[in-house]
Amino acid sequence: MSAFNEFLPNSAVATGATIAGLCTGDFHDRWDHARQVAHLGEAALADLLTLLKDEDGDWEARWFAARALGELSHPQVVPALIATFAATTDDDLRQAVAAALTQIGPAAIAALGEQLAQPALRPVAVQALARIPHPATLPLLIEATDDARSPVRATALDALCPFADPVTWPVVQRGLQDSAPAVRAAAIRGLLSLRSHLSPDQIVASLTPLVDDPDETIAQQAIYALGRLPGSAAAATLLGRLSTCAAPLQTAAVQALIWHNTSLALGGLITAWDSLAPTARLALVQGLPTLVPALQPQAAQALQEWLEATAATPEHSLLRRHLVLALGQVGRAEAEPLLRSLLNDPDQGVQLHAEVALRQLQR
């Protein structure tokens, strides 16, 4: 039995020994001592604060001190945790501090809210609030979406997403038109979080302008968001952009339409084949085998027609190989004669893929 257990939990010797245990030994030893700290209560407060504030001290000791302070209800705790959150560059320590603030609850949220009044501290306060999944943070985060700094607005918007609260809808709408791409991206995520409160038409109408966003990353995120929405309106929006957008976005639109898994989306993709860039064609071919069984016959017919129409030239080698492989994956017996004919194809890669596809058909 260790020496400190011979003393009462609130004795100075017990406190000193337990706090010292946070600074030595392996992780499991320190964890055991941290559990002892919880029973010491405010007797350990001064030592824990000293450990936490020691920027040159042992990292793990500070980590355990932060977590232990989360179990103490004392006016000095929250300011010390907030100061550490602001000063540290270590994300693990910051997470431990955020966890402690979360454990403290509304008292910590109120203290963080007071920091929002100070522009210099607002970014750190918003980061901390974003890590506390408590409804009391909602009005504070909404307030922070008006900050002049785009990183603060983006952090606040992202933190609002998990709440999926209809009260955030005006904030999300404003974020979708923000001048900063990071904020628009966060607003897209916020919009999707509100799917249970908004009609599909509302969401499609909000996303459609962003498909033409000048920032390609935002346009791609809007396209992928439309791919996650059911209904013909989202599919129609994507199909309307297939022939006009640049190759990377065209590829994203193809992938998003494949996710729809509907005859409308598939028919539109097949019709758009001639206008697709090589990368988009490849994405379409790779996606067809993932469609629901009811769509497989239509997909198989399209694959066979494309394969027959694609010239056996080196520049088409990759596409032809994937067409052959996809034919085997959709598993339609009608494709067997064509696949057998490709066993003698001048492209050895096509030959090998034809062998694989025929084995798949025979399963």
C-alpha positions in Angstrom: 0.0 0.0 0.0 1.4 3.4 -1.0 2.4 5.8 1.8 -0.2 8.5 1.0 -3.0 6.1 1.7 -2.0 6.0 5.4 -3.2 9.6 5.7 -6.6 11.2 5.6 -7.6 12.4 2.1 -7.5 16.0 3.1 -4.1 16.0 4.8 -1.3 18.0 3.3 0.9 15.0 3.0 -1.7 13.0 1.1 -2.3 16.0 -1.2 1.4 16.5 -1.9 2.0 12.8 -2.5 -0.9 12.5 -4.9 0.0 15.6 -6.8 3.6 14.4 -7.1 2.2 11.2 -8.6 0.9 13.2 -11.5 4.4 14.1 -12.4 6.1 10.7 -12.4 5.6 7.2 -13.7 3.8 5.9 -16.8 0.4 7.0 -18.0 -1.5 4.3 -16.0 0.3 5.3 -12.8 -0.6 8.9 -13.3 -4.2 8.0 -14.1 -4.5 6.2 -10.8 -3.1 9.3 -9.0 -5.5 11.5 -10.9 -8.4 9.4 -9.6 -7.1 10.1 -6.1 -7.0 13.8 -6.8 -10.8 13.7 -7.4 -11.2 12.7 -3.8 -9.0 15.4 -2.4 -11.3 18.2 -3.5 -10.3 21.8 -3.0 -7.3 20.7 -0.9 -5.6 20.0 -4.2 -6.6 23.2 -5.9 -3.5 25.3 -5.4 -1.2 22.5 -6.5 -3.3 21.7 -9.6 -3.3 25.3 -10.6 0.4 25.5 -10.3 0.9 22.4 -12.5 -1.5 23.7 -15.1 0.1 27.2 -15.3 3.7 25.8 -15.6 4.3 26.2 -19.3 7.8 24.6 -18.9 6.5 21.7 -16.8 5.8 18.1 -17.7 3.1 17.9 -20.5 1.3 14.9 -19.1 1.2 16.5 -15.6 -0.5 19.6 -17.1 -2.9 17.3 -19.0 -4.0 15.5 -15.9 -4.1 18.7 -13.9 -6.5 20.2 -16.4 -8.8 17.1 -16.3 -8.7 17.1 -12.5 -9.6 20.8 -12.3 -12.8 20.0 -14.2 -14.1 18.2 -11.2 -13.6 21.1 -8.9 -16.2 23.9 -8.4 -14.1 26.9 -7.5 -14.0 30.5 -8.9 -10.3 30.2 -9.7 -10.7 27.2 -11.9 -12.5 28.5 -15.0 -10.2 31.6 -15.5 -7.1 29.4 -15.2 -8.5 26.9 -17.7 -9.4 29.6 -20.1 -6.0 31.2 -19.8 -4.3 27.9 -20.6 -6.6 27.3 -23.5 -5.6 30.6 -24.9 -1.9 30.2 -24.3 -1.1 26.6 -25.3 -0.3 25.5 -28.8 -0.7 21.8 -27.9 -4.0 20.5 -29.3 -4.1 17.5 -26.8 -3.8 19.9 -23.9 -6.4 22.2 -25.3 -8.8 19.3 -25.7 -8.2 18.3 -22.1 -9.0 21.9 -21.0 -12.1 21.9 -23.2 -13.1 18.6 -21.6 -12.7 20.1 -18.2 -14.7 23.2 -19.1 -17.4 20.9 -20.5 -17.5 19.0 -17.2 -17.8 22.2 -15.2 -20.9 23.1 -17.3 -22.9 26.3 -17.5 -20.5 28.2 -15.2 -17.7 27.7 -17.7 -19.9 28.6 -20.6 -20.9 31.8 -19.0 -17.3 32.7 -18.3 -16.4 31.9 -21.9 -19.3 34.1 -23.1 -17.8 37.0 -21.2 -14.7 36.6 -23.2 -16.6 37.2 -26.4 -16.9 40.9 -25.5 -13.1 41.2 -25.9 -12.2 41.1 -29.6 -8.7 39.8 -28.8 -10.0 36.9 -26.8 -13.0 36.1 -29.0 -11.3 33.6 -31.3 -10.1 31.5 -28.4 -13.4 31.7 -26.6 -15.2 30.6 -29.7 -12.8 27.7 -30.1 -13.5 26.6 -26.5 -17.3 27.0 -26.9 -17.1 25.0 -30.0 -15.7 22.1 -28.0 -18.5 22.2 -25.4 -21.6 20.3 -26.7 -24.1 22.1 -24.5 -27.3 24.0 -25.5 -26.2 27.0 -23.5 -23.5 27.7 -26.1 -26.0 28.1 -28.9 -26.8 31.9 -28.5 -23.1 32.6 -27.9 -22.0 30.8 -31.1 -24.8 32.6 -33.1 -23.4 35.9 -31.8 -19.9 34.9 -32.9 -21.1 34.4 -36.5 -21.2 38.2 -36.8 -17.5 38.5 -36.0 -15.4 40.5 -38.5 -12.9 37.6 -38.8 -13.8 34.8 -41.1 -12.0 32.1 -39.1 -14.2 33.0 -36.1 -17.4 33.0 -38.2 -16.4 29.6 -39.7 -15.6 28.0 -36.3 -18.9 29.3 -34.9 -20.9 28.0 -37.8 -19.3 24.6 -37.7 -20.0 24.4 -34.0 -23.7 25.1 -34.6 -24.1 22.1 -36.9 -24.4 19.4 -34.3 -27.3 21.2 -32.7 -29.4 21.0 -35.9 -31.6 23.7 -34.4 -34.0 25.6 -36.7 -33.0 28.8 -34.9 -29.7 28.6 -36.8 -31.4 28.7 -40.2 -31.0 32.5 -40.7 -27.3 32.3 -39.7 -26.8 29.5 -42.2 -28.5 31.4 -44.9 -26.2 34.4 -44.3 -23.2 32.1 -44.2 -24.0 30.7 -47.6 -23.4 34.2 -49.0 -20.4 35.0 -46.9 -17.4 36.5 -48.7 -15.0 33.9 -47.1 -14.9 30.4 -48.7 -14.3 28.8 -45.3 -17.5 30.3 -44.0 -19.5 29.2 -47.0 -18.2 25.7 -46.6 -19.3 25.7 -42.9 -22.7 27.0 -44.0 -23.1 24.1 -46.4 -22.5 21.7 -43.6 -24.9 23.6 -41.4 -27.5 23.5 -44.1 -27.3 19.7 -44.3 -27.6 19.5 -40.6 -31.0 21.1 -40.9 -32.4 18.6 -43.4 -35.1 17.4 -40.9 -36.4 21.0 -40.5 -36.3 22.2 -44.1 -38.0 20.9 -47.3 -35.8 19.4 -50.0 -36.7 22.3 -52.3 -35.5 24.8 -49.8 -32.1 23.1 -49.5 -31.8 22.7 -53.2 -32.6 26.3 -53.8 -30.0 27.3 -51.2 -27.3 25.1 -52.7 -27.8 25.7 -56.4 -26.0 29.1 -56.5 -23.0 27.6 -54.8 -22.6 25.0 -57.6 -21.3 27.9 -59.7 -19.2 29.3 -56.8 -15.9 30.9 -58.0 -14.1 28.8 -55.4 -13.9 25.3 -56.9 -13.7 23.6 -53.5 -17.0 25.2 -52.5 -18.6 24.3 -55.8 -17.6 20.7 -55.3 -18.9 20.7 -51.7 -22.3 22.0 -52.9 -22.4 19.3 -55.6 -21.7 16.6 -53.1 -24.3 18.0 -50.8 -26.9 17.8 -53.6 -25.8 14.2 -54.1 -26.9 13.5 -50.5 -30.4 14.9 -51.1 -33.3 12.8 -52.3 -35.7 13.9 -54.9 -35.7 15.0 -58.5 -34.9 18.7 -57.9 -31.4 17.9 -56.7 -30.8 15.5 -59.6 -32.1 18.0 -62.1 -29.8 20.7 -60.8 -26.8 18.4 -61.1 -27.8 17.1 -64.6 -28.2 20.7 -65.7 -24.5 21.4 -64.9 -23.0 18.3 -66.4 -22.3 19.6 -69.8 -21.1 23.1 -68.7 -18.8 22.7 -65.7 -15.1 22.1 -65.7 -13.7 18.5 -65.6 -13.1 18.3 -61.8 -16.7 19.5 -61.0 -18.1 17.4 -63.8 -16.5 14.4 -62.1 -18.0 15.4 -58.7 -21.4 15.8 -60.3 -21.2 12.3 -61.8 -20.3 10.9 -58.4 -23.2 12.8 -56.8 -25.7 11.6 -59.3 -24.5 8.0 -58.8 -25.3 8.4 -55.1 -28.9 9.3 -56.1 -29.4 5.7 -57.3 -32.5 6.6 -59.4 -33.5 6.0 -63.0 -33.7 9.8 -63.5 -30.1 10.3 -62.5 -28.9 7.2 -64.5 -30.8 8.2 -67.6 -29.3 11.7 -67.5 -25.8 10.4 -67.0 -26.1 8.0 -70.0 -27.4 10.9 -72.1 -24.5 13.1 -71.1 -21.8 10.5 -71.9 -20.6 12.3 -75.1 -20.1 15.6 -73.3 -18.2 14.1 -70.3 -14.5 14.7 -69.8 -12.3 11.5 -69.6 -12.1 11.7 -65.8 -15.9 12.1 -65.5 -16.4 9.1 -67.8 -14.2 7.0 -65.7 -16.0 8.0 -62.6 -19.3 7.1 -64.2 -18.1 3.7 -65.3 -16.7 2.9 -61.9 -19.9 4.0 -60.2 -22.4 2.0 -62.3 -21.8 -1.3 -60.6 -22.8 0.3 -57.3 -26.3 1.0 -58.4 -29.3 -0.9 -57.1 -30.2 -4.1 -58.9 -33.2 -2.6 -60.6 -30.9 -0.2 -62.5 -28.3 -2.8 -63.4 -29.8 -3.9 -66.8 -29.9 -0.3 -68.0 -26.3 0.3 -66.7 -25.1 -3.0 -68.4 -26.6 -1.9 -71.8 -24.9 1.5 -71.6 -21.5 -0.1 -70.6 -21.7 -2.5 -73.5 -22.6 0.3 -76.0 -19.8 2.5 -74.8 -17.3 -0.3 -74.9 -18.2 -1.2 -78.5 -18.0 2.5 -79.5 -14.6 3.2 -77.9 -11.7 2.9 -80.2 -9.0 0.4 -79.2 -6.3 3.0 -79.1 -3.6 3.7 -76.4 -5.3 6.9 -75.2 -8.5 4.9 -74.5 -6.8 2.0 -72.8 -7.7 2.9 -69.2 -11.3 3.6 -70.0 -11.7 0.4 -72.0 -10.3 -1.7 -69.1 -12.7 -0.2 -66.6 -15.6 -0.6 -69.0 -14.7 -4.3 -69.3 -14.3 -4.7 -65.5 -17.7 -2.9 -64.8 -19.4 -5.2 -67.3 -18.3 -8.2 -65.2 -19.3 -6.5 -62.0 -22.9 -5.8 -63.1 -23.2 -9.5 -63.9 -25.4 -9.5 -67.1 -25.1 -12.7 -69.1 -25.8 -10.8 -72.4 -22.3 -9.2 -72.1 -20.5 -12.6 -72.3 -20.0 -12.7 -76.1 -18.5 -9.3 -76.2 -16.2 -10.1 -73.2 -15.1 -13.3 -74.9 -14.2 -11.4 -78.1 -11.9 -9.2 -76.0 -9.8 -12.1 -74.9 -7.9 -11.5 -78.2 -7.8 -7.7 -77.8 -4.6 -6.0 -78.9 -4.4 -4.4 -75.4 -3.1 -6.9 -73.0 -4.7 -5.1 -70.1 -8.1 -5.3 -71.7 -7.5 -9.1 -72.2 -6.7 -9.5 -68.5 -9.7 -7.5 -67.4 -11.9 -9.5 -69.8 -10.8 -12.7 -68.1 -11.6 -11.3 -64.7 -15.0 -10.1 -65.9 -15.9 -13.5 -67.4 -15.0 -15.2 -64.1 -17.4 -12.8 -62.4 -20.2 -13.6 -64.8 -19.8 -17.3 -64.0 -20.2 -16.9 -60.2 
